[in-house]
Amino acid sequence: MLYLAASDDETFGCVMGLVEPYQKRRSALAEKTDNKGNLPSTTLLEDEVVRIRAEKGLIFECGKGSLIINEDGKIQLKGTELLSRAQGMNRIKGAGVNIN
């Protein structure tokens, strides 16, 4: 206990606080990990493939560009300019394709 005396007479004063040994706090991210250190929405490195899993969705943003993946399978790719290149066949496939 930290006590501050109001005068030379120690009959008056106040308790300033409680002094306890320092305990390092775990980060909020560390508190969500399982016993192997994995997060529920986890990033794994398996055979040089990075897998990021999320329950509701993923958003990657950089400047004016973004990639949004929703849990229903909808994927949005946004940017000021999009470039698609392929050395082989570059296919656009879907139930319907709307260009412009």
DSSP file (Angstrom, degrees, kcal/mol; ACC not computed):
  #  RESIDUE AA STRUCTURE BP1 BP2  ACC     N-H-->O    O-->H-N    N-H-->O    O-->H-N    TCO  KAPPA ALPHA  PHI   PSI    X-CA   Y-CA   Z-CA
    1    1 A M              0   0    0      0, 0.0     2,-0.6     0, 0.0    17,-0.2   0.000 360.0 360.0 360.0 139.3    0.0    0.0    0.0
    2    2 A L  E     -A   17   0A   0     15,-3.2    14,-3.3     2,-0.0    15,-1.2  -0.914 360.0-173.0-104.7 118.1    1.3    3.5   -0.8
    3    3 A Y  E     -A   15   0A   0     -2,-0.6     2,-0.6    12,-0.3    12,-0.2  -0.936  12.3-159.5-118.4 131.9    0.4    6.0    1.9
    4    4 A L  E     -A   14   0A   0     10,-3.0    10,-2.3    -2,-0.4     2,-0.3  -0.943  15.0-142.5-112.6 116.9    0.9    9.7    1.8
    5    5 A A  E     -A   13   0A   0     -2,-0.6     8,-0.3     8,-0.2     5,-0.1  -0.578   2.9-147.2 -77.6 138.7    1.0   11.5    5.1
    6    6 A A  S    S-     0   0    0      6,-2.2     2,-0.3    -2,-0.3     7,-0.2   0.745  76.4  -8.5 -78.3 -24.0   -0.6   14.9    5.2
    7    7 A S  S    S-     0   0    0      5,-0.6     5,-0.1     2,-0.5    -1,-0.0  -0.861  88.8 -76.9-153.8-173.7    1.8   16.4    7.7
    8    8 A D  S    S+     0   0    0     -2,-0.3     2,-0.8     2,-0.1    -3,-0.0   0.810 113.8  80.8 -65.2 -27.1    4.6   15.4   10.1
    9    9 A D  S >  S-     0   0    0      1,-0.1     3,-1.3     2,-0.0    -2,-0.5  -0.730  76.0-155.5 -79.4 111.0    1.9   14.0   12.3
   10   10 A E  T 3  S+     0   0    0     -2,-0.8    -1,-0.1     1,-0.3    -2,-0.1   0.256  74.8  91.2 -77.8  14.7    1.2   10.6   10.7
   11   11 A T  T 3  S+     0   0    0      1,-0.1     2,-0.4    -6,-0.0    -1,-0.3   0.699  86.8  51.6 -81.2 -17.3   -2.3   10.5   12.1
   12   12 A F  S <  S+     0   0    0     -3,-1.3    -6,-2.2    -5,-0.1    -5,-0.6  -0.936  74.2  92.7-120.0 143.3   -3.7   12.2    8.9
   13   13 A G  E     -A    5   0A   0     -2,-0.4     2,-0.3    -8,-0.3    -8,-0.2  -0.977  54.7-104.4 167.2-167.5   -3.0   11.2    5.3
   14   14 A C  E     -A    4   0A   0    -10,-2.3   -10,-3.0    -2,-0.3     2,-0.6  -0.993  24.3-108.8-148.9 155.4   -4.5    9.1    2.5
   15   15 A V  E     -A    3   0A   0     -2,-0.3   -12,-0.3   -12,-0.2     3,-0.1  -0.752  27.5-171.6 -83.8 123.3   -3.9    5.9    0.7
   16   16 A M  E     -     0   0A   0    -14,-3.3     2,-0.3    -2,-0.6   -13,-0.2   0.738  55.7 -54.7 -89.5 -26.4   -2.6    6.6   -2.8
   17   17 A G  E     -A    2   0A   0    -15,-1.2   -15,-3.2     2,-0.0     2,-0.5  -0.973  53.8 -80.5 168.6 179.5   -2.7    3.2   -4.2
   18   18 A L        -     0   0    0     -2,-0.3     2,-0.6   -17,-0.2    -3,-0.0  -0.942  33.9-146.0-112.3 126.3   -1.8   -0.5   -3.9
   19   19 A V        +     0   0    0     -2,-0.5    -2,-0.0     3,-0.0     3,-0.0  -0.828  26.3 171.5 -96.0 121.6    1.6   -1.5   -5.0
   20   20 A E        -     0   0    0     -2,-0.6     3,-0.1     1,-0.0    -2,-0.0  -0.873  41.5 -86.2-125.2 159.0    1.7   -5.0   -6.6
   21   21 A P        -     0   0    0      0, 0.0     2,-0.2     0, 0.0    -1,-0.0  -0.355  55.7 -98.7 -61.4 145.6    4.4   -7.0   -8.4
   22   22 A Y        -     0   0    0     -3,-0.0     2,-0.5     1,-0.0    -3,-0.0  -0.468  39.2-170.2 -68.8 131.5    4.5   -6.3  -12.1
   23   23 A Q        -     0   0    0     -2,-0.2     2,-0.2    -3,-0.1    -3,-0.0  -0.989  23.0-126.0-124.9 122.3    2.7   -8.8  -14.3
   24   24 A K        -     0   0    0     -2,-0.5     2,-0.3     1,-0.1    -2,-0.0  -0.472  26.4-131.7 -67.4 129.9    3.1   -8.6  -18.0
   25   25 A R        -     0   0    0     -2,-0.2     2,-0.2     1,-0.1    -1,-0.1  -0.596  15.1-122.9 -82.1 143.0   -0.3   -8.5  -19.8
   26   26 A R        -     0   0    0     -2,-0.3    -1,-0.1     1,-0.1     5,-0.0  -0.603  34.0-106.7 -79.0 146.2   -1.0  -10.8  -22.7
   27   27 A S     >  -     0   0    0     -2,-0.2     4,-1.8     1,-0.1    -1,-0.1  -0.315  25.0-113.1 -69.6 158.3   -2.0   -9.0  -25.9
   28   28 A A  H  > S+     0   0    0      1,-0.2     4,-0.6     2,-0.2    -1,-0.1   0.845 119.7  52.7 -60.0 -33.8   -5.6   -9.2  -27.0
   29   29 A L  H >4 S+     0   0    0      1,-0.2     3,-0.9     2,-0.2     4,-0.4   0.907 106.6  51.2 -69.1 -41.7   -4.5  -11.3  -30.0
   30   30 A A  H >4 S+     0   0    0      1,-0.2     3,-1.1     2,-0.2    -2,-0.2   0.831 102.7  60.8 -64.8 -31.9   -2.7  -13.8  -27.8
   31   31 A E  H 3< S+     0   0    0     -4,-1.8    -1,-0.2     1,-0.2    -2,-0.2   0.738 102.0  53.2 -67.9 -21.7   -5.8  -14.2  -25.6
   32   32 A K  T << S+     0   0    0     -3,-0.9    -1,-0.2    -4,-0.6    -2,-0.2   0.505  89.0 101.9 -91.2  -4.9   -7.7  -15.4  -28.6
   33   33 A T    <   -     0   0    0     -3,-1.1     6,-0.2    -4,-0.4     2,-0.1  -0.417  67.9-127.2 -81.3 155.6   -5.2  -18.2  -29.6
   34   34 A D    >   -     0   0    0      4,-2.5     3,-1.9    -2,-0.1    -1,-0.1  -0.194  45.7 -79.9 -85.5-173.2   -5.7  -21.9  -28.8
   35   35 A N  T 3  S+     0   0    0      1,-0.3    -2,-0.1     2,-0.1    -1,-0.1   0.650 132.7  52.8 -68.6 -12.8   -3.1  -24.0  -27.0
   36   36 A K  T 3  S-     0   0    0      2,-0.1    -1,-0.3     3,-0.0     3,-0.1   0.439 120.2-107.0 -96.5  -1.8   -1.1  -24.3  -30.3
   37   37 A G  S <  S+     0   0    0     -3,-1.9     2,-0.3     1,-0.3    -2,-0.1   0.543  75.1 136.6  88.6   8.0   -1.0  -20.5  -30.9
   38   38 A N        -     0   0    0      4,-0.1    -4,-2.5     1,-0.0    -1,-0.3  -0.653  49.8-131.2 -89.6 145.8   -3.5  -20.6  -33.7
   39   39 A L        -     0   0    0     -2,-0.3     3,-0.2    -6,-0.2    -6,-0.1  -0.568  23.6-115.0 -86.0 156.6   -6.3  -18.1  -34.0
   40   40 A P  S    S+     0   0    0      0, 0.0     2,-1.0     0, 0.0    -1,-0.1   0.929 122.4  42.3 -56.9 -45.0   -9.9  -19.2  -34.7
   41   41 A S  S    S-     0   0    0     13,-0.0     2,-0.2    11,-0.0    13,-0.1  -0.850 105.9-170.0 -95.8  95.1   -9.7  -17.4  -38.0
   42   42 A T        -     0   0    0     -2,-1.0    11,-1.9    -3,-0.2     2,-0.5  -0.506  33.8-145.2-105.3 156.5   -6.3  -18.7  -38.6
   43   43 A T  E     -B   52   0B   0      9,-0.2     2,-0.4    -2,-0.2     9,-0.2  -0.978  29.1-178.4-112.5 122.6   -3.4  -18.2  -41.0
   44   44 A L  E     -B   51   0B   0      7,-2.1     7,-2.1    -2,-0.5     2,-0.7  -0.910  25.8-144.9-123.6 149.2   -1.5  -21.4  -41.7
   45   45 A L  E     +B   50   0B   0     -2,-0.4     2,-0.5     5,-0.2     5,-0.2  -0.940  29.1 169.5-111.7 108.3    1.5  -22.2  -43.7
   46   46 A E  E >  S-B   49   0B   0      3,-2.5     3,-1.5    -2,-0.7    -2,-0.1  -0.968  70.9 -24.6-123.9 115.7    1.0  -25.6  -45.2
   47   47 A D  T 3  S-     0   0    0     -2,-0.5    -1,-0.1     1,-0.3     3,-0.1   0.891 125.6 -52.2  49.8  45.2    3.4  -26.9  -47.9
   48   48 A E  T 3  S+     0   0    0      1,-0.2     2,-0.5    -3,-0.0    -1,-0.3   0.705 113.6 119.5  64.3  24.5    4.3  -23.2  -48.8
   49   49 A V  E <   -B   46   0B   0     -3,-1.5    -3,-2.5     2,-0.0     2,-0.5  -0.982  56.1-144.4-116.1 128.2    0.6  -22.3  -49.2
   50   50 A V  E     -B   45   0B   0     -2,-0.5     2,-0.5    -5,-0.2    -5,-0.2  -0.822  15.9-168.1 -94.0 126.0   -0.8  -19.6  -47.0
   51   51 A R  E     -B   44   0B   0     -7,-2.1    -7,-2.1    -2,-0.5     2,-0.5  -0.964   6.0-171.4-117.0 126.1   -4.4  -20.1  -45.9
   52   52 A I  E     -B   43   0B   0     -2,-0.5     2,-0.4    -9,-0.2    -9,-0.2  -0.977   9.8-167.7-115.8 124.3   -6.4  -17.4  -44.2
   53   53 A R        +     0   0    0    -11,-1.9     2,-0.3    -2,-0.5    -2,-0.0  -0.919  10.7 170.7-117.1 137.2   -9.7  -18.4  -42.8
   54   54 A A        -     0   0    0     -2,-0.4     4,-0.1   -13,-0.1   -13,-0.0  -0.994  29.2-143.4-142.6 148.1  -12.5  -16.2  -41.6
   55   55 A E  S    S+     0   0    0     -2,-0.3    -1,-0.1     2,-0.1     3,-0.1   0.896  97.1  19.9 -77.3 -42.2  -16.1  -16.9  -40.6
   56   56 A K  S    S-     0   0    0      1,-0.3    15,-1.4    14,-0.1     2,-0.3   0.793 121.2 -53.6-104.0 -33.9  -17.8  -13.8  -42.0
   57   57 A G  E     -C   70   0C   0     13,-0.2     2,-0.4    14,-0.1    -1,-0.3  -0.935  37.9-117.5 169.0 167.7  -15.5  -12.2  -44.6
   58   58 A L  E     -C   69   0C   0     11,-2.4    11,-2.7    -2,-0.3     2,-0.4  -0.982  17.9-169.9-129.3 142.3  -12.1  -10.9  -45.6
   59   59 A I  E     -C   68   0C   0     -2,-0.4     2,-0.5     9,-0.2     9,-0.2  -0.985   1.9-172.6-133.9 123.6  -11.1   -7.5  -46.7
   60   60 A F  E     -C   67   0C   0      7,-2.6     7,-2.3    -2,-0.4     2,-0.4  -0.974  15.1-179.2-112.1 124.9   -7.7   -6.6  -48.1
   61   61 A E  E     +C   66   0C   0     -2,-0.5     2,-0.3     5,-0.2     5,-0.2  -0.973  16.9 165.2-128.9 140.8   -7.2   -2.8  -48.6
   62   62 A C  E >   -C   65   0C   0      3,-2.4     3,-2.4    -2,-0.4     2,-0.2  -0.837  67.2 -53.5-151.2 112.9   -4.3   -0.8  -50.0
   63   63 A G  T 3  S-     0   0    0     -2,-0.3    -1,-0.1     1,-0.3    16,-0.0  -0.370 122.8 -14.2  57.7-122.9   -4.8    2.8  -50.9
   64   64 A K  T 3  S+     0   0    0     -2,-0.2     2,-0.3    -3,-0.1    -1,-0.3   0.319 122.3  87.1 -94.2   7.5   -7.7    3.0  -53.4
   65   65 A G  E <   +C   62   0C   0     -3,-2.4    -3,-2.4    14,-0.1     2,-0.3  -0.804  50.3 170.8-109.6 150.5   -7.8   -0.7  -54.1
   66   66 A S  E     -CD  61  78C   0     12,-2.4    12,-2.8    -2,-0.3     2,-0.4  -0.995  25.2-153.6-154.1 153.8   -9.6   -3.5  -52.2
   67   67 A L  E     -CD  60  77C   0     -7,-2.3    -7,-2.6    -2,-0.3     2,-0.5  -0.994  20.6-171.9-126.2 120.5  -10.5   -7.2  -52.4
   68   68 A I  E     -CD  59  76C   0      8,-2.8     8,-2.8    -2,-0.4     2,-0.5  -0.966   6.2-174.1-120.5 125.7  -13.6   -8.1  -50.5
   69   69 A I  E     -CD  58  75C   0    -11,-2.7   -11,-2.4    -2,-0.5     6,-0.2  -0.980  10.8-159.4-120.8 120.7  -14.7  -11.8  -50.0
   70   70 A N  E >   -C   57   0C   0      4,-2.7     3,-1.8    -2,-0.5   -13,-0.2  -0.582  30.3-112.7 -97.2 161.1  -18.0  -12.4  -48.3
   71   71 A E  T 3  S+     0   0    0    -15,-1.4   -14,-0.1     1,-0.3    -1,-0.1   0.728 114.8  62.4 -64.9 -22.1  -19.2  -15.6  -46.6
   72   72 A D  T 3  S-     0   0    0    -16,-0.2    -1,-0.3     2,-0.1   -15,-0.1   0.446 122.9-101.8 -83.8   1.1  -21.8  -16.2  -49.3
   73   73 A G  S <  S+     0   0    0     -3,-1.8     2,-0.3     1,-0.3    -2,-0.1   0.375  74.8 142.2  97.5  -3.3  -19.0  -16.5  -52.0
   74   74 A K        -     0   0    0     -5,-0.0    -4,-2.7     2,-0.0     2,-0.4  -0.563  31.2-165.5 -74.1 132.3  -19.3  -13.0  -53.5
   75   75 A I  E     -D   69   0C   0     -2,-0.3     2,-0.5    -6,-0.2    -6,-0.2  -0.979   5.2-168.1-122.4 129.2  -16.0  -11.5  -54.4
   76   76 A Q  E     -D   68   0C   0     -8,-2.8    -8,-2.8    -2,-0.4     2,-0.5  -0.970   3.4-170.2-118.8 128.6  -15.5   -7.8  -55.2
   77   77 A L  E     +D   67   0C   0     -2,-0.5     2,-0.4   -10,-0.2   -10,-0.2  -0.973  15.2 179.5-117.6 116.2  -12.3   -6.5  -56.7
   78   78 A K  E     +D   66   0C   0    -12,-2.8   -12,-2.4    -2,-0.5     2,-0.3  -0.922  13.7 129.2-122.8 142.8  -12.1   -2.7  -56.7
   79   79 A G        -     0   0    0     -2,-0.4     3,-0.2   -14,-0.2   -14,-0.1  -0.973  64.2-100.6-173.9 170.9   -9.4   -0.3  -57.9
   80   80 A T  S    S+     0   0    0      1,-0.3     2,-0.3    -2,-0.3    -1,-0.1   0.762 112.2   9.7 -74.9 -23.9   -8.7    2.7  -60.0
   81   81 A E        -     0   0    0     -3,-0.1     2,-0.4     2,-0.0    -1,-0.3  -0.956  69.7-156.2-154.1 136.1   -7.4    0.4  -62.8
   82   82 A L        -     0   0    0     -2,-0.3     2,-0.4    -3,-0.2    -3,-0.0  -0.950   7.9-170.4-117.4 136.3   -7.6   -3.4  -63.1
   83   83 A L        -     0   0    0     -2,-0.4     2,-0.5     2,-0.0    -2,-0.0  -0.992   2.6-171.6-127.7 128.9   -5.1   -5.4  -65.2
   84   84 A S        +     0   0    0     -2,-0.4     2,-0.4     2,-0.0     6,-0.1  -0.983  11.9 173.5-122.1 122.3   -5.5   -9.1  -66.0
   85   85 A R        +     0   0    0     -2,-0.5     2,-0.3     0, 0.0     3,-0.1  -0.957   5.8 175.0-128.8 146.6   -2.7  -11.0  -67.7
   86   86 A A        -     0   0    0     -2,-0.4     4,-0.1     2,-0.1    -2,-0.0  -0.988  29.3-151.8-147.8 141.4   -2.1  -14.6  -68.5
   87   87 A Q  S    S+     0   0    0     -2,-0.3    -1,-0.1     2,-0.1     3,-0.1   0.794  94.8  30.8 -78.4 -29.4    0.5  -16.5  -70.4
   88   88 A G  S    S-     0   0    0      1,-0.3     2,-0.1    -3,-0.1    -2,-0.1  -0.091 123.3 -28.1-103.4-152.9   -2.1  -19.1  -71.3
   89   89 A M        -     0   0    0     -2,-0.1     2,-0.7     1,-0.1    -1,-0.3  -0.412  52.1-151.4 -64.0 131.7   -5.8  -18.8  -71.8
   90   90 A N        -     0   0    0     -4,-0.1     2,-0.3    -2,-0.1    -4,-0.1  -0.917  24.1-169.0-105.9 104.7   -7.5  -15.9  -69.9
   91   91 A R        -     0   0    0     -2,-0.7     2,-0.5     2,-0.0    -2,-0.0  -0.741  23.1-164.4-104.0 142.9  -11.0  -17.1  -69.2
   92   92 A I        +     0   0    0     -2,-0.3     2,-0.4     2,-0.0     5,-0.0  -0.990  25.1 173.3-117.8 117.3  -14.1  -15.2  -68.0
   93   93 A K        +     0   0    0     -2,-0.5     2,-0.3     3,-0.1     3,-0.1  -0.986  12.2 119.6-133.2 134.4  -16.7  -17.8  -66.9
   94   94 A G  S    S-     0   0    0     -2,-0.4     3,-0.1     1,-0.1    -2,-0.0  -0.965  71.9 -89.1-175.8 170.0  -20.0  -17.3  -65.2
   95   95 A A  S    S+     0   0    0     -2,-0.3     2,-0.3     1,-0.2    -1,-0.1   0.876 118.0   5.0 -59.2 -36.6  -23.7  -17.8  -65.5
   96   96 A G        -     0   0    0     -3,-0.1     2,-0.5     2,-0.0    -1,-0.2  -0.990  69.6-153.3-145.3 146.3  -23.7  -14.4  -67.1
   97   97 A V        -     0   0    0     -2,-0.3     2,-0.6    -3,-0.1    -3,-0.0  -0.984   7.3-168.5-125.7 124.1  -21.0  -12.0  -68.0
   98   98 A N        -     0   0    0     -2,-0.5     2,-0.6     2,-0.0    -2,-0.0  -0.944   4.0-176.1-114.3 113.1  -21.6   -8.3  -68.1
   99   99 A I              0   0    0     -2,-0.6    -2,-0.0     1,-0.2     0, 0.0  -0.951 360.0 360.0-112.6 119.1  -18.8   -6.2  -69.7
  100  100 A N              0   0    0     -2,-0.6    -1,-0.2     0, 0.0    -2,-0.0   0.472 360.0 360.0  61.9 360.0  -19.5   -2.4  -69.6
